[in-house]
Amino acid sequence: MVTDSSSEVARLVLDLAFSRPPSLGGEGRLVCIDGPAGSGKTTLAAAVAAAAEVPTRVVHLDDLYVGWDGLPGVPDQLEQLLSPLDRDAACSYQRYDWEAGALAEDVIVEPVPLLVVEGVGAGTARISPMTTVLVWVEAPAGLRLQRGLDRDGDGLAEHWDAWAEAEEHHFERQGTRGRADVVVDGTGRTGPRTVVPGAS
């Protein structure tokens, strides 16, 4: 659900993105929404897409991870996905079907004025030159776990624990939060904070 809080953050993110020159191909802008699982990234991505006044595409990294061990492959996958778009050409990825536990259909992504990539690993350093705005969303670990189990079921608790450890190592290596332009409280209790120099 898109809340008043997420709509406020979306407007801030869009204002920041369109105050900057295109970074993806000739005219495209790329907003990457990263942060630990269960923090609220998908909700924010939906709010950004809803508030955008230009054609927008959202790519969810949940569709790219190849299972619960898929996080280490994300930097390569994002580079392969975005490189054609940086040349103003369409790209594609093969969606992972979590229920079947196997790769499924190819998904085509055409160049658009605004591309939003959300998910753990979206802010990988390797794609920084193509990124217009990097958003970091955070929330307390207990809340994030509860959100995940509410969505996926208690039977996946062990997977969530392993994923939490993997994402912690990933964020340490990538320094993602420290590179973010906007830091968001995924609980909605406080407003977004821009951390880009000179931003208010």
Legacy VTK file of the C-alpha trace (Angstrom):
# vtk DataFile Version 3.0
C-alpha trace
ASCII
DATASET POLYDATA
POINTS 200 float
0.000 0.000 0.000
1.283 3.469 -0.884
1.049 5.618 2.243
1.275 9.380 2.757
4.786 8.821 4.101
5.954 6.850 1.056
4.364 9.434 -1.244
6.362 12.166 0.497
9.581 10.218 0.026
8.693 9.496 -3.605
8.294 13.187 -4.353
11.654 13.951 -2.738
13.356 11.175 -4.730
11.806 12.305 -8.006
12.691 15.960 -7.401
16.284 14.947 -6.741
16.448 12.632 -9.768
15.146 15.267 -12.183
17.378 17.964 -10.730
20.287 15.890 -12.043
21.300 15.142 -15.624
20.382 11.801 -17.204
22.770 9.030 -16.214
21.439 6.017 -18.119
21.826 6.334 -21.872
21.010 9.628 -23.514
17.861 10.582 -21.617
17.275 7.948 -18.931
17.469 8.292 -15.190
18.029 5.397 -12.807
16.738 5.325 -9.236
18.121 2.446 -7.161
16.290 1.595 -3.941
18.386 -0.592 -1.647
18.375 -1.690 1.960
17.869 -4.870 3.965
14.987 -7.243 3.279
11.656 -6.195 4.738
12.559 -2.523 5.102
9.939 -1.172 2.672
11.756 -0.902 -0.662
8.951 -2.372 -2.776
6.395 0.006 -1.277
8.630 2.983 -2.005
9.302 1.822 -5.568
5.547 1.641 -6.186
5.133 5.148 -4.785
7.899 6.534 -7.008
6.349 4.940 -10.099
2.896 6.248 -9.161
4.153 9.790 -8.636
6.369 9.982 -11.714
5.163 12.186 -14.547
7.166 10.319 -17.200
6.989 6.717 -18.445
8.529 4.593 -15.702
9.527 0.947 -15.344
10.167 -0.850 -12.051
12.486 -3.873 -11.921
12.277 -5.980 -8.760
15.446 -7.849 -7.875
13.262 -10.586 -6.376
12.718 -11.565 -10.012
16.472 -11.784 -10.661
17.821 -13.618 -7.618
18.364 -17.260 -8.489
16.979 -18.568 -5.214
17.987 -17.808 -1.649
21.677 -18.011 -2.590
21.292 -15.493 -5.405
22.579 -12.308 -3.800
26.270 -12.685 -4.814
25.245 -12.756 -8.485
23.428 -9.421 -8.383
26.351 -7.133 -9.376
26.937 -9.137 -12.566
23.204 -9.358 -13.290
22.688 -5.616 -12.880
25.655 -4.748 -15.053
24.387 -7.079 -17.786
20.875 -5.689 -17.459
21.794 -2.016 -17.512
24.610 -1.964 -20.068
22.258 -2.159 -23.099
20.010 0.533 -21.610
23.083 2.736 -21.207
23.419 2.413 -24.995
19.712 3.238 -25.427
18.947 -0.370 -26.372
16.431 -2.772 -24.871
17.647 -5.370 -22.390
16.216 -8.531 -20.901
16.464 -10.810 -17.911
15.157 -14.269 -17.137
12.642 -14.179 -14.309
13.171 -16.573 -11.425
10.033 -18.489 -10.415
10.241 -18.947 -6.645
7.407 -21.468 -6.492
8.928 -23.663 -9.210
12.483 -23.083 -8.008
13.619 -22.510 -11.594
14.223 -19.824 -14.175
11.126 -18.889 -16.164
10.330 -16.524 -19.038
12.476 -13.770 -20.510
11.393 -10.250 -19.569
12.159 -7.385 -21.956
12.947 -3.937 -20.570
12.794 -1.081 -23.079
14.589 2.236 -22.502
12.386 4.608 -20.494
12.872 8.093 -19.050
12.836 6.657 -15.514
13.927 3.180 -14.441
13.517 2.145 -10.808
15.467 -0.876 -9.589
14.530 -2.063 -6.113
15.804 -4.859 -3.941
18.747 -5.935 -1.835
21.819 -5.172 -3.917
20.205 -2.533 -6.154
22.813 -0.015 -5.071
25.828 -2.121 -5.960
28.871 0.088 -6.489
29.572 -1.287 -9.945
26.584 0.518 -11.443
27.216 3.836 -9.679
28.123 5.640 -12.935
24.668 4.796 -14.317
22.786 5.623 -11.089
21.037 8.986 -10.797
19.794 8.597 -7.215
20.590 5.908 -4.651
18.026 5.472 -1.885
18.673 3.478 1.280
15.650 2.200 3.224
16.105 0.846 6.743
13.970 -0.497 9.591
14.607 -2.432 12.826
15.641 -6.052 12.313
12.734 -7.474 14.281
10.178 -5.570 12.246
11.820 -6.564 8.986
11.847 -10.233 9.952
8.198 -10.129 10.967
7.243 -8.508 7.681
9.118 -11.196 5.795
7.555 -14.069 7.706
4.107 -12.524 7.374
4.630 -12.477 3.621
6.480 -15.760 3.092
5.407 -17.915 6.040
7.142 -19.096 9.206
8.532 -22.131 7.397
11.093 -19.914 5.686
12.591 -18.536 8.911
15.900 -20.355 8.386
16.188 -18.922 4.878
15.543 -15.445 6.228
18.274 -15.850 8.841
20.784 -16.951 6.201
19.713 -14.140 3.888
20.138 -11.558 6.659
23.716 -12.704 7.175
24.443 -12.621 3.439
23.011 -9.129 2.974
24.954 -7.806 5.966
28.217 -8.975 4.396
27.139 -7.585 1.025
26.375 -4.129 2.424
29.663 -4.051 4.315
31.613 -4.822 1.139
29.627 -2.386 -0.982
29.392 0.465 1.535
25.867 1.027 0.236
24.409 3.128 3.021
27.389 5.444 3.018
26.922 6.143 -0.691
23.175 6.798 -0.497
21.703 10.139 -1.546
18.561 9.648 0.525
18.114 7.651 3.745
14.566 6.536 4.522
13.025 5.298 7.762
11.052 2.287 6.585
8.790 2.467 9.634
7.408 5.791 8.421
7.929 7.381 11.838
10.392 9.990 10.587
10.665 11.783 7.270
13.285 11.083 4.606
16.735 12.578 4.998
18.799 13.693 2.042
22.489 13.172 2.533
23.705 14.517 -0.791
25.997 17.547 -0.236
24.045 20.769 -0.518
20.616 19.120 -0.342
18.120 20.206 2.279
LINES 1 201
200 0 1 2 3 4 5 6 7 8 9 10 11 12 13 14 15 16 17 18 19 20 21 22 23 24 25 26 27 28 29 30 31 32 33 34 35 36 37 38 39 40 41 42 43 44 45 46 47 48 49 50 51 52 53 54 55 56 57 58 59 60 61 62 63 64 65 66 67 68 69 70 71 72 73 74 75 76 77 78 79 80 81 82 83 84 85 86 87 88 89 90 91 92 93 94 95 96 97 98 99 100 101 102 103 104 105 106 107 108 109 110 111 112 113 114 115 116 117 118 119 120 121 122 123 124 125 126 127 128 129 130 131 132 133 134 135 136 137 138 139 140 141 142 143 144 145 146 147 148 149 150 151 152 153 154 155 156 157 158 159 160 161 162 163 164 165 166 167 168 169 170 171 172 173 174 175 176 177 178 179 180 181 182 183 184 185 186 187 188 189 190 191 192 193 194 195 196 197 198 199
